[in-house]
Amino acid sequence: GLLERPALPPPLAAPTVTYKLFLSGKSGVGKSALVASLAGTPAPPVHHETLGIEATTVYWPAKPRASGRPVIFQLHFWD
């Protein structure tokens, strides 16, 4: 994943599709580690409970098979 929106030249400009993903579940199952992995940041080696909500934004470029046109997914993870 990319933490910042990639800069593309005008001929390659791709639309941005935004999603907000809320992760919930039992404590200690790896929700924060999953988000850290997708964002390309190291997961903390020691478990600590997330207090409140941590928001992480990841930009993910993709080229769907159906359309063949590149799209940039802006994923807002709420953990």
N, C-alpha and C positions, 0 to 999 in steps of 0.2 A: 504494500500500500504506500501511498504518497501522503505526506502530511500537509503539503501545500499544493494548491491547484497548479498543474503543469502549464507552462507557457507554451502555446502552440502558435505557429505562424498563421496568418489569416486564411490561407487556402486549406489548412488542415483543421480549422476551428471545429470543435465538436460540441454538441449540446451537453449540458450538465443536467443530470437527473438526481434529485435529492431525496434521500430516505432518512427517516429517524428510526433507529433500532433501539428498543428498550430491552435490556437484558435483566432478567430477574431469576432468582432461584435460591437454593440453599447456600449457606455460607461455606466457603472453602472448596467449591467445586471447580473453580478455574475461570469464572466469567471475566475477571480483570486480566488474567493472564492471556485469555483469548483475544481480548481487545488490544492488549499490548503487542501481541504477536502480529495481528493484522495491521497495526500501525507501524510496525518495524522498530519498536522500542523494546528494550529488554524488560522481561517480567521480573518483579522483585523476587529474590531468592527465598525470602522468608514471608510466610503468610501474615497478612494484616487485613483486618476487616475494613471494607470501604465505608467511610462515614458519609452519609448523604448520597449525593449522585455525582459521579465523575463523568464529564462529557468529553468525548474525543472525536475529532473530525478526521476522516480519512478520505482521500480522493483516489478512486480506483478506475483507471482507464480500461475499457473493454471494447471488443468488437463482436456484437451479437451475430450469430450465424444467420438469423432470419433476415436482418436488414443489411448486414455487411458494412454498415456505416459505423465509425467509431463513436463511442459515447463515454462520457466521464461521469461515473457515479460518485456523488458526494454523500458519504455515509456518516451520519451523526450517531455515534454509539453513546447511549446513556446507560451507565453501569452503576 
